[in-house]
Amino acid sequence: MKKIALLTLIILLCSVSVAFGYVIGNSNLPLSDYPDFDRYRYKKPTAPYSRNQYDDSRYRTEVENYIQDARNYVEAADNDIERIIEAKQDAIATANEAVEDYNRYVRGY
């Protein structure tokens, strides 16, 4: 009975994590969460209530600024991906150096 309950709990946690976009496992990110585009800093423009030249112009400017903010966010995210790839490669190289040091030690070199 305990095994079935544990298995059910594991399946439930896995399905919930997939449904909400969570990745199970360790992370080097703070709070295991990458900042969303819309959540805090950026506010999606909304159409004005009235239609006049001033409001149309203001709305267009807000949308253009929002698009530029999205471009900046994506560029920064791409830079973060590159940093992560570089950090992964560095960790692999460092681990390989440790293995090589150990192998030299075992061989007596």
N, CA, C and O atoms as a MOPAC input file, in Angstrom:
PM7 MOZYME 1SCF
protein

 N      0.82500 1    -1.19700 1     0.00000 1
 C      0.00000 1     0.00000 1     0.00000 1
 C      0.87100 1     1.26400 1     0.00000 1
 O      0.58200 1     2.23500 1    -0.69900 1
 N      1.94700 1     1.22600 1     0.80400 1
 C      2.83200 1     2.39500 1     0.86100 1
 C      3.52500 1     2.62900 1    -0.47200 1
 O      3.72900 1     3.77200 1    -0.88100 1
 N      3.88800 1     1.53800 1    -1.15200 1
 C      4.54900 1     1.66900 1    -2.44900 1
 C      3.61300 1     2.29900 1    -3.47000 1
 O      4.03700 1     3.13500 1    -4.26800 1
 N      2.35000 1     1.90800 1    -3.45200 1
 C      1.37200 1     2.47500 1    -4.39000 1
 C      1.16000 1     3.95100 1    -4.10900 1
 O      1.07900 1     4.76100 1    -5.03200 1
 N      1.07000 1     4.30100 1    -2.82200 1
 C      0.88200 1     5.70900 1    -2.45400 1
 C      2.09500 1     6.53900 1    -2.86900 1
 O      1.95000 1     7.64900 1    -3.38300 1
 N      3.29200 1     5.99500 1    -2.64300 1
 C      4.50900 1     6.71300 1    -3.02400 1
 C      4.59700 1     6.86700 1    -4.53000 1
 O      4.94100 1     7.94200 1    -5.02100 1
 N      4.29400 1     5.82000 1    -5.26600 1
 C      4.31600 1     5.87700 1    -6.72400 1
 C      3.29800 1     6.88800 1    -7.24700 1
 O      3.58500 1     7.64700 1    -8.17200 1
 N      2.11400 1     6.89000 1    -6.65000 1
 C      1.08100 1     7.84900 1    -7.04100 1
 C      1.54700 1     9.27800 1    -6.77800 1
 O      1.33500 1    10.16500 1    -7.60600 1
 N      2.18100 1     9.50400 1    -5.62500 1
 C      2.69000 1    10.83900 1    -5.30000 1
 C      3.75400 1    11.28500 1    -6.29000 1
 O      3.75300 1    12.43700 1    -6.72300 1
 N      4.65800 1    10.39100 1    -6.65000 1
 C      5.71900 1    10.72800 1    -7.61000 1
 C      5.12400 1    11.06800 1    -8.97300 1
 O      5.52600 1    12.04300 1    -9.60800 1
 N      4.16900 1    10.26300 1    -9.41400 1
 C      3.52900 1    10.53300 1   -10.70500 1
 C      2.79800 1    11.86400 1   -10.66700 1
 O      2.84700 1    12.63100 1   -11.62900 1
 N      2.12500 1    12.14000 1    -9.56500 1
 C      1.39300 1    13.40300 1    -9.43000 1
 C      2.34800 1    14.58900 1    -9.46200 1
 O      2.08500 1    15.57900 1   -10.14500 1
 N      3.44800 1    14.49400 1    -8.73400 1
 C      4.42000 1    15.59400 1    -8.72600 1
 C      5.02200 1    15.81500 1   -10.10800 1
 O      5.21100 1    16.95500 1   -10.53000 1
 N      5.32200 1    14.73200 1   -10.80900 1
 C      5.88100 1    14.86500 1   -12.15300 1
 C      4.88300 1    15.49500 1   -13.11000 1
 O      5.25000 1    16.35200 1   -13.91400 1
 N      3.63400 1    15.08100 1   -13.03200 1
 C      2.64000 1    15.63800 1   -13.94500 1
 C      2.35700 1    17.09400 1   -13.62600 1
 O      2.14000 1    17.89300 1   -14.53700 1
 N      2.35400 1    17.45700 1   -12.34400 1
 C      2.13300 1    18.85700 1   -11.96500 1
 C      3.30700 1    19.70400 1   -12.42900 1
 O      3.11200 1    20.81400 1   -12.92300 1
 N      4.52500 1    19.19400 1   -12.27600 1
 C      5.68100 1    19.98000 1   -12.68300 1
 C      5.69500 1    20.20700 1   -14.18400 1
 O      6.10000 1    21.27600 1   -14.64100 1
 N      5.25900 1    19.22000 1   -14.96200 1
 C      5.20400 1    19.38900 1   -16.41000 1
 C      4.09600 1    20.36700 1   -16.78100 1
 O      4.27800 1    21.20000 1   -17.66900 1
 N      2.96500 1    20.27400 1   -16.11800 1
 C      1.83300 1    21.13800 1   -16.43700 1
 C      2.14600 1    22.60400 1   -16.16500 1
 O      1.67600 1    23.47900 1   -16.89200 1
 N      2.92900 1    22.88300 1   -15.13300 1
 C      3.22700 1    24.26400 1   -14.78600 1
 C      4.60100 1    24.71300 1   -15.25300 1
 O      5.04000 1    25.80700 1   -14.89700 1
 N      5.28800 1    23.90000 1   -16.03700 1
 C      6.56100 1    24.29500 1   -16.61300 1
 C      7.72800 1    24.21000 1   -15.65100 1
 O      8.74700 1    24.86400 1   -15.87500 1
 N      7.61900 1    23.44000 1   -14.60400 1
 C      8.71800 1    23.28800 1   -13.67400 1
 C      9.61000 1    22.14200 1   -14.13600 1
 O      9.13800 1    21.15700 1   -14.70400 1
 N     10.88300 1    22.28900 1   -13.88400 1
 C     11.83500 1    21.24200 1   -14.19400 1
 C     12.30300 1    20.66200 1   -12.86800 1
 O     12.77100 1    21.38700 1   -11.99000 1
 N     12.17300 1    19.36000 1   -12.73400 1
 C     12.60600 1    18.71000 1   -11.50200 1
 C     14.10200 1    18.50600 1   -11.57900 1
 O     14.61800 1    18.04100 1   -12.59500 1
 N     14.79600 1    18.84800 1   -10.52200 1
 C     16.23200 1    18.66000 1   -10.47100 1
 C     16.92300 1    19.90600 1    -9.93900 1
 O     16.28900 1    20.93100 1    -9.69000 1
 N     18.21400 1    19.79400 1    -9.77300 1
 C     19.00800 1    20.91300 1    -9.25800 1
 C     19.05500 1    22.04800 1   -10.26200 1
 O     18.87600 1    21.85100 1   -11.46400 1
 N     19.29800 1    23.23200 1    -9.74300 1
 C     19.44000 1    24.40200 1   -10.59700 1
 C     20.44700 1    25.35000 1    -9.98200 1
 O     20.57800 1    25.42700 1    -8.76000 1
 N     21.15100 1    26.06400 1   -10.82700 1
 C     22.06300 1    27.10400 1   -10.35900 1
 C     21.40100 1    28.47100 1   -10.36200 1
 O     21.99500 1    29.45300 1    -9.91600 1
 N     20.17400 1    28.53800 1   -10.86300 1
 C     19.45600 1    29.81100 1   -10.88300 1
 C     18.91200 1    30.11800 1    -9.50100 1
 O     18.53900 1    29.20100 1    -8.76900 1
 N     18.85900 1    31.39400 1    -9.12900 1
 C     18.28600 1    31.72500 1    -7.82700 1
 C     16.80900 1    31.35200 1    -7.79300 1
 O     16.05700 1    31.69300 1    -8.70600 1
 N     16.39900 1    30.65700 1    -6.74900 1
 C     15.01500 1    30.22500 1    -6.55500 1
 C     14.52500 1    29.34700 1    -7.69800 1
 O     13.31800 1    29.18400 1    -7.87900 1
 N     15.44000 1    28.78400 1    -8.46600 1
 C     15.10700 1    27.88300 1    -9.58300 1
 C     14.09000 1    28.49800 1   -10.53400 1
 O     13.24400 1    27.78700 1   -11.07600 1
 N     14.16200 1    29.78900 1   -10.74000 1
 C     13.17400 1    30.45500 1   -11.58400 1
 C     13.87300 1    31.51800 1   -12.42400 1
 O     14.59300 1    32.36200 1   -11.89100 1
 N     13.66400 1    31.47700 1   -13.71900 1
 C     14.19900 1    32.49900 1   -14.60300 1
 C     13.15200 1    33.61000 1   -14.71400 1
 O     11.96400 1    33.31600 1   -14.84700 1
 N     13.55600 1    34.85200 1   -14.66400 1
 C     12.56200 1    35.93500 1   -14.68700 1
 C     11.75000 1    35.96600 1   -15.98000 1
 O     12.30300 1    35.92600 1   -17.07900 1
 N     10.44300 1    36.03800 1   -15.83000 1
 C      9.54100 1    36.12900 1   -16.97800 1
 C      9.60800 1    37.51200 1   -17.59500 1
 O     10.02200 1    38.47400 1   -16.94700 1
 N      9.20200 1    37.60500 1   -18.83500 1
 C      9.19600 1    38.90200 1   -19.52000 1
 C      8.10500 1    39.81800 1   -18.97400 1
 O      8.37700 1    40.98200 1   -18.68000 1
 N      6.91100 1    39.33300 1   -18.83600 1
 C      5.78600 1    40.18500 1   -18.45800 1
 C      5.58600 1    40.35500 1   -16.96300 1
 O      4.86700 1    41.26700 1   -16.55500 1
 N      6.16400 1    39.55100 1   -16.15900 1
 C      5.75300 1    39.45200 1   -14.76700 1
 C      5.92100 1    40.73900 1   -13.97100 1
 O      4.95000 1    41.20200 1   -13.37200 1
 N      7.08600 1    41.32300 1   -13.94000 1
 C      7.31600 1    42.44400 1   -13.03200 1
 C      7.67100 1    43.74600 1   -13.73100 1
 O      7.08900 1    44.79500 1   -13.45500 1
 N      8.61300 1    43.66300 1   -14.61900 1
 C      9.19500 1    44.88800 1   -15.16100 1
 C      8.43000 1    45.47300 1   -16.33500 1
 O      8.34300 1    46.69200 1   -16.48000 1
 N      7.88400 1    44.62000 1   -17.16000 1
 C      7.28500 1    45.08200 1   -18.40300 1
 C      5.76800 1    44.98600 1   -18.31800 1
 O      5.21800 1    43.98400 1   -17.86200 1
 N      5.11800 1    46.02500 1   -18.75700 1
 C      3.66400 1    46.03100 1   -18.75000 1
 C      3.17400 1    46.15200 1   -20.19300 1
 O      3.53900 1    47.07800 1   -20.91700 1
 N      2.34800 1    45.20200 1   -20.58300 1
 C      1.82800 1    45.17300 1   -21.94400 1
 C      0.91600 1    46.38000 1   -22.16100 1
 O      0.03100 1    46.63900 1   -21.34500 1
 N      1.12200 1    47.11700 1   -23.24800 1
 C      0.27700 1    48.28900 1   -23.51800 1
 C     -1.18000 1    47.87300 1   -23.76700 1
 O     -1.46100 1    46.79900 1   -24.30000 1
 N     -2.05600 1    48.73100 1   -23.37500 1
 C     -3.47900 1    48.49500 1   -23.63200 1
 C     -4.01600 1    49.61600 1   -24.51400 1
 O     -3.55900 1    50.75800 1   -24.45800 1
 N     -4.98800 1    49.25700 1   -25.31900 1
 C     -5.57700 1    50.23300 1   -26.23600 1
 C     -6.28700 1    51.33400 1   -25.44800 1
 O     -6.88900 1    51.06800 1   -24.40800 1
 N     -6.21300 1    52.55900 1   -25.94100 1
 C     -6.89900 1    53.66100 1   -25.25400 1
 C     -8.42000 1    53.53800 1   -25.39700 1
 O     -8.92800 1    52.89400 1   -26.31500 1
 N     -9.12200 1    54.17200 1   -24.46300 1
 C    -10.58500 1    54.14600 1   -24.49500 1
 C    -11.14300 1    54.99700 1   -25.63300 1
 O    -12.13800 1    54.64600 1   -26.26600 1
 N    -10.48700 1    56.10700 1   -25.87100 1
 C    -10.98500 1    56.99500 1   -26.93000 1
 C    -10.06000 1    56.92000 1   -28.13600 1
 O     -8.89000 1    56.55200 1   -28.02300 1
 N    -10.60600 1    57.27300 1   -29.28200 1
 C     -9.81900 1    57.26000 1   -30.51600 1
 C     -9.60600 1    58.69900 1   -30.96100 1
 O    -10.48900 1    59.33800 1   -31.53300 1
 N     -8.42100 1    59.17600 1   -30.68300 1
 C     -8.02900 1    60.48500 1   -31.18600 1
 C     -6.55200 1    60.42900 1   -31.53700 1
 O     -5.86400 1    59.46000 1   -31.21600 1
 N     -6.07900 1    61.45500 1   -32.18800 1
 C     -4.71300 1    61.44600 1   -32.69800 1
 C     -3.68800 1    61.30500 1   -31.56900 1
 O     -2.70400 1    60.57700 1   -31.70500 1
 N     -3.91800 1    61.99500 1   -30.47400 1
 C     -2.97500 1    61.94300 1   -29.35400 1
 C     -2.90800 1    60.52400 1   -28.76600 1
 O     -1.81600 1    59.98500 1   -28.58700 1
 N     -4.05600 1    59.92100 1   -28.46700 1
 C     -4.09000 1    58.58800 1   -27.87900 1
 C     -3.54300 1    57.53100 1   -28.84700 1
 O     -2.84800 1    56.60400 1   -28.43200 1
 N     -3.86200 1    57.68000 1   -30.14000 1
 C     -3.33300 1    56.74900 1   -31.13600 1
 C     -1.80600 1    56.81000 1   -31.17800 1
 O     -1.13700 1    55.77800 1   -31.23100 1
 N     -1.26800 1    58.01200 1   -31.15500 1
 C      0.18300 1    58.19900 1   -31.20200 1
 C      0.83700 1    57.64100 1   -29.93500 1
 O      1.86800 1    56.97200 1   -30.00800 1
 N      0.23800 1    57.91800 1   -28.78400 1
 C      0.77400 1    57.43400 1   -27.51600 1
 C      0.76300 1    55.90300 1   -27.47600 1
 O      1.73300 1    55.28000 1   -27.04500 1
 N     -0.33600 1    55.30700 1   -27.92600 1
 C     -0.46300 1    53.85200 1   -27.93500 1
 C      0.58300 1    53.22100 1   -28.85700 1
 O      1.20800 1    52.22000 1   -28.50900 1
 N      0.76200 1    53.81800 1   -30.02800 1
 C      1.77000 1    53.31300 1   -30.97100 1
 C      3.16100 1    53.36600 1   -30.34100 1
 O      3.93300 1    52.41500 1   -30.46700 1
 N      3.48500 1    54.45900 1   -29.67100 1
 C      4.78300 1    54.60200 1   -29.01200 1
 C      4.95200 1    53.55500 1   -27.91600 1
 O      6.02300 1    52.96600 1   -27.77500 1
 N      3.89500 1    53.32500 1   -27.14100 1
 C      3.96100 1    52.32300 1   -26.07900 1
 C      4.21500 1    50.92400 1   -26.66000 1
 O      5.00300 1    50.15300 1   -26.11200 1
 N      3.54300 1    50.60700 1   -27.77000 1
 C      3.73800 1    49.30600 1   -28.39900 1
 C      5.16100 1    49.18700 1   -28.94900 1
 O      5.79100 1    48.14000 1   -28.79900 1
 N      5.66500 1    50.22700 1   -29.57300 1
 C      7.03600 1    50.20500 1   -30.09200 1
 C      8.04000 1    50.01500 1   -28.96100 1
 O      8.99600 1    49.25200 1   -29.09900 1
 N      7.82700 1    50.70600 1   -27.84700 1
 C      8.71300 1    50.55800 1   -26.68700 1
 C      8.63100 1    49.14100 1   -26.11300 1
 O      9.64100 1    48.56500 1   -25.70900 1
 N      7.42900 1    48.59400 1   -26.08100 1
 C      7.22100 1    47.23700 1   -25.57400 1
 C      7.94300 1    46.21400 1   -26.45200 1
 O      8.55400 1    45.27200 1   -25.94800 1
 N      7.86600 1    46.40600 1   -27.76000 1
 C      8.56400 1    45.52100 1   -28.69400 1
 C     10.06700 1    45.61500 1   -28.48300 1
 O     10.75900 1    44.59700 1   -28.50400 1
 N     10.58000 1    46.82100 1   -28.28000 1
 C     12.01500 1    46.98400 1   -28.03400 1
 C     12.40700 1    46.32800 1   -26.71400 1
 O     13.46400 1    45.70300 1   -26.62200 1
 N     11.55900 1    46.46600 1   -25.68500 1
 C     11.82500 1    45.79000 1   -24.41300 1
 C     11.88300 1    44.27900 1   -24.60900 1
 O     12.73300 1    43.60900 1   -24.02200 1
 N     10.98300 1    43.73600 1   -25.43500 1
 C     10.97200 1    42.29400 1   -25.70700 1
 C     12.25700 1    41.88900 1   -26.43300 1
 O     12.84700 1    40.85400 1   -26.12100 1
 N     12.67900 1    42.68200 1   -27.37400 1
 C     13.93700 1    42.38900 1   -28.08800 1
 C     15.11800 1    42.39400 1   -27.12500 1
 O     15.98200 1    41.52000 1   -27.18900 1
 N     15.15100 1    43.38200 1   -26.23300 1
 C     16.23200 1    43.46100 1   -25.24900 1
 C     16.21400 1    42.25100 1   -24.31500 1
 O     17.26200 1    41.69900 1   -23.98300 1
 N     15.00800 1    41.84400 1   -23.89300 1
 C     14.85800 1    40.67900 1   -23.01800 1
 C     15.37600 1    39.41900 1   -23.71200 1
 O     16.10600 1    38.63100 1   -23.11200 1
 N     14.99500 1    39.23500 1   -24.97300 1
 C     15.41600 1    38.05300 1   -25.72400 1
 C     16.92900 1    38.07000 1   -25.92200 1
 O     17.57900 1    37.03300 1   -25.79300 1
 N     17.49000 1    39.22200 1   -26.23100 1
 C     18.94200 1    39.31900 1   -26.39000 1
 C     19.65300 1    38.97100 1   -25.08800 1
 O     20.64300 1    38.24000 1   -25.09600 1
 N     19.15200 1    39.49400 1   -23.96600 1
 C     19.74800 1    39.18100 1   -22.66500 1
 C     19.60800 1    37.68800 1   -22.35000 1
 O     20.52700 1    37.08200 1   -21.79900 1
 N     18.46800 1    37.10100 1   -22.69600 1
 C     18.26800 1    35.66500 1   -22.46900 1
 C     19.24900 1    34.85500 1   -23.30500 1
 O     19.80800 1    33.87000 1   -22.82300 1
 N     19.46100 1    35.26000 1   -24.55300 1
 C     20.44700 1    34.58600 1   -25.40200 1
 C     21.84600 1    34.68400 1   -24.79700 1
 O     22.60900 1    33.71900 1   -24.81900 1
 N     22.17600 1    35.86000 1   -24.25500 1
 C     23.46900 1    36.03100 1   -23.59000 1
 C     23.57200 1    35.11600 1   -22.37400 1
 O     24.62700 1    34.53300 1   -22.12300 1
 N     22.48100 1    34.98700 1   -21.61900 1
 C     22.47500 1    34.09100 1   -20.46400 1
 C     22.69600 1    32.64900 1   -20.90000 1
 O     23.42700 1    31.90300 1   -20.24900 1
 N     22.06100 1    32.25700 1   -22.00600 1
 C     22.24500 1    30.89600 1   -22.52700 1
 C     23.70600 1    30.66500 1   -22.87700 1
 O     24.26100 1    29.61200 1   -22.56200 1
 N     24.33400 1    31.64300 1   -23.52600 1
 C     25.75500 1    31.50700 1   -23.87800 1
 C     26.61400 1    31.38300 1   -22.62300 1
 O     27.55200 1    30.58600 1   -22.58400 1
 N     26.29300 1    32.17500 1   -21.59600 1
 C     27.05800 1    32.08200 1   -20.34700 1
 C     26.88700 1    30.70700 1   -19.70500 1
 O     27.84300 1    30.14300 1   -19.17300 1
 N     25.67400 1    30.17300 1   -19.75700 1
 C     25.41700 1    28.84500 1   -19.18500 1
 C     26.19100 1    27.78500 1   -19.95900 1
 O     26.78900 1    26.89100 1   -19.36200 1
 N     26.18100 1    27.88300 1   -21.28100 1
 C     26.92800 1    26.91900 1   -22.09700 1
 C     28.41700 1    26.99500 1   -21.77100 1
 O     29.07600 1    25.96500 1   -21.62900 1
 N     28.94600 1    28.20800 1   -21.65300 1
 C     30.35700 1    28.37000 1   -21.31500 1
 C     30.65400 1    27.79800 1   -19.92900 1
 O     31.68700 1    27.15700 1   -19.73400 1
 N     29.76000 1    28.02400 1   -18.96700 1
 C     29.96500 1    27.50100 1   -17.61900 1
 C     29.91400 1    25.97000 1   -17.62000 1
 O     30.68000 1    25.31900 1   -16.90900 1
 N     29.00400 1    25.40000 1   -18.42300 1
 C     28.94400 1    23.93500 1   -18.54000 1
 C     30.24600 1    23.39400 1   -19.10600 1
 O     30.80300 1    22.42700 1   -18.58600 1
 N     30.73200 1    24.02400 1   -20.17700 1
 C     31.97100 1    23.57200 1   -20.80300 1
 C     33.15000 1    23.68500 1   -19.83900 1
 O     34.02300 1    22.81700 1   -19.81700 1
 N     33.17500 1    24.75100 1   -19.04600 1
 C     34.23900 1    24.93600 1   -18.06200 1
 C     34.16200 1    23.86100 1   -16.97800 1
 O     35.18800 1    23.32400 1   -16.56000 1
 N     32.94100 1    23.54400 1   -16.52000 1
 C     32.78400 1    22.50100 1   -15.50300 1
 C     33.23700 1    21.14800 1   -16.03800 1
 O     33.89500 1    20.38500 1   -15.33000 1
 N     32.88800 1    20.85200 1   -17.27800 1
 C     33.30500 1    19.58200 1   -17.89500 1
 C     34.82500 1    19.52900 1   -18.02500 1
 O     35.44200 1    18.51000 1   -17.71500 1
 N     35.43400 1    20.63700 1   -18.48900 1
 C     36.89100 1    20.67400 1   -18.64200 1
 C     37.58500 1    20.52100 1   -17.29000 1
 O     38.59000 1    19.81900 1   -17.18500 1
 N     37.06000 1    21.16800 1   -16.26600 1
 C     37.65100 1    21.06600 1   -14.92700 1
 C     37.54200 1    19.64500 1   -14.38700 1
 O     38.49000 1    19.12400 1   -13.79800 1
 N     36.37700 1    19.01500 1   -14.58900 1
 C     36.20700 1    17.62800 1   -14.14800 1
 C     37.14500 1    16.70200 1   -14.91500 1
 O     37.72200 1    15.78300 1   -14.33300 1
 N     37.30200 1    16.93700 1   -16.21700 1
 C     38.21600 1    16.11800 1   -17.01800 1
 C     39.66000 1    16.28400 1   -16.54900 1
 O     40.42600 1    15.32100 1   -16.54000 1
 N     40.02900 1    17.49100 1   -16.16300 1
 C     41.38400 1    17.72200 1   -15.63500 1
 C     41.59000 1    16.92300 1   -14.35500 1
 O     42.66300 1    16.35700 1   -14.14400 1
 N     40.57400 1    16.87200 1   -13.50100 1
 C     40.68000 1    16.10200 1   -12.26000 1
 C     40.86300 1    14.62000 1   -12.56800 1
 O     41.64300 1    13.93600 1   -11.90500 1
 N     40.14700 1    14.12800 1   -13.57000 1
 C     40.28200 1    12.71900 1   -13.96800 1
 C     41.68200 1    12.46900 1   -14.51300 1
 O     42.30400 1    11.45600 1   -14.19100 1
 N     42.17800 1    13.38500 1   -15.33500 1
 C     43.52900 1    13.23400 1   -15.88300 1
 C     44.57700 1    13.27600 1   -14.77200 1
 O     45.52900 1    12.49500 1   -14.79300 1
 N     44.41400 1    14.17200 1   -13.81000 1
 C     45.33800 1    14.23700 1   -12.67100 1
 C     45.32500 1    12.91700 1   -11.90900 1
 O     46.37800 1    12.40400 1   -11.53300 1
 N     44.13700 1    12.37000 1   -11.68400 1
 C     44.02300 1    11.09600 1   -10.97300 1
 C     44.69000 1     9.98200 1   -11.76400 1
 O     45.43700 1     9.18000 1   -11.20400 1
 N     44.42400 1     9.92800 1   -13.05900 1
 C     45.02900 1     8.87700 1   -13.89600 1
 C     46.55100 1     8.98300 1   -13.89100 1
 O     47.23500 1     7.96200 1   -13.82700 1
 N     47.09400 1    10.20000 1   -13.95700 1
 C     48.55200 1    10.37200 1   -13.87400 1
 C     49.07300 1     9.90400 1   -12.52200 1
 O     50.13200 1     9.28200 1   -12.44500 1
 N     48.34400 1    10.19500 1   -11.47300 1
 C     48.73600 1     9.77800 1   -10.12700 1
 C     48.75800 1     8.24900 1   -10.03400 1
 O     49.70200 1     7.66900 1    -9.49900 1
 N     47.72200 1     7.60700 1   -10.55300 1
 C     47.64000 1     6.14500 1   -10.49000 1
 C     48.75700 1     5.50300 1   -11.31200 1
 O     49.32300 1     4.49100 1   -10.89900 1
 N     49.07000 1     6.07200 1   -12.44800 1
 C     50.14700 1     5.52500 1   -13.29900 1
 C     51.53900 1     5.84200 1   -12.74800 1
 O     52.52800 1     5.24800 1   -13.17700 1
 N     51.61200 1     6.75800 1   -11.81800 1
 C     52.90400 1     7.10300 1   -11.23000 1
 C     53.66900 1     8.14400 1   -12.00900 1
 O     54.88100 1     8.26300 1   -11.83400 1
 N     53.01200 1     8.89800 1   -12.85900 1
 C     53.70200 1     9.93100 1   -13.65900 1
 C     53.85700 1    11.18600 1   -12.88200 1
 O     54.41100 1    12.16100 1   -13.38800 1

